[in-house]
Amino acid sequence: MPTAAPPRRPLEGWQRELADAIRDPAELCRLLELDAAVATAARDAAGGFPLLVPRPFVGRMRKGDPRDPLLLQVLPVGRERETVAGFTADPLQELNAVAGPAVIQKYAGRVLLLATGACAVNCRYCFRREFPYAETGATRAGIDEAVDAIAADGSIDEVILSGGDPLLLDDARLGMLVSRLEAIAHLRRLRIHSRLPIVLPSRVTAGLAAILGGTRLATVCVVHANHPAEIDDEVVAALGRLAAGRTILLNQSVLLAGVNDSADVLAELSGRLVDSGVVPYYLHLLDRVRGTAHFEVPEDVAQRLHESLRARLPGYAVPRLVREVPGEPAKVWLG
């Protein structure tokens, strides 16, 4: 007789919320009381990078406002289809840095492990919006091979889990991966880059906090908020659950025209982050991926904004203004 398939584990709350995420521009526009023409334009503009946004994040958007700064980060627009010189599919030349299945190594002593190619939200400015995850081994088999390669390279002392979004791994899979990594004697630190604590705070379960707080590895979680309106009470509570487990919390933002290119907005964002136990870490200039030129803020404008932040905030609340340049040994500091 054929062997019965193992029973599926019931979905956790965050997984149900993810399954219920909005994928249809028409539904998003109905919820936000926007004109149907906005939805039609978004559907035409999406191309191969469709709309995807969790409902908790939508709940923080202003109804009736097509310029809401959270909406602008996720709604496809016609300008994404424009061809602009200097904007390419792989602006950071990451394909040149693929060191093996699921591994990107750009900097000494640390590697980036592509835990998954999936995300919980499709940010329109994403520098990996065209990245070929399957072709570069971001699969279970590829991750197994990557962990073996990391174990064989004693020069590596930090692993960065990225993607996609590594917190889309459920607690069981993430826990197994962390256990495998902490068994590698020469590893000292584990870093996780994730948007989920911001866009889907229910993902920060007690199990997740225990995994990150229980490993021998020094654990850093780099979250990604671009605007103070992204940080509501549920997000603050999720960040608190992470911090309670001795996870170091940092934030990186991307400077985006029409979203956060204002000293007042950036100062308020830094204040909310610090009040939530998160250190403002990096303020990135836009990575020039194809379809994102309308988000770009000129470097001289960015530097003036950064100087304004330095004049009005304590030093620990001022993020580093940086640009990533392919081939450089580290991020290039601009302020």
GIBEL-V127590 format. One record per helix or strand. SS is the DSSP state (hx for helix, st for strand). FROM is the first residue (numbers start at 1). TO is the last residue. If there is no record, write none. Layout:
# GIBEL-V127590
((SS | FROM | TO) (SS | FROM | TO))
This chain:
# GIBEL-V127590
((hx | 13 | 19) (st | 22 | 22) (hx | 25 | 31) (hx | 36 | 46) (st | 53 | 53) (hx | 55 | 58) (hx | 69 | 74) (hx | 78 | 81) (st | 88 | 88) (hx | 94 | 97) (st | 98 | 100) (st | 103 | 107) (st | 110 | 114) (hx | 134 | 136) (hx | 140 | 151) (st | 158 | 162) (hx | 166 | 168) (hx | 171 | 182) (st | 189 | 193) (hx | 196 | 199) (hx | 201 | 203) (hx | 206 | 214) (st | 218 | 223) (hx | 228 | 230) (hx | 233 | 244) (st | 248 | 254) (hx | 263 | 275) (st | 279 | 284) (st | 289 | 289) (hx | 293 | 295) (hx | 299 | 312) (hx | 315 | 317) (st | 320 | 323) (st | 332 | 333))
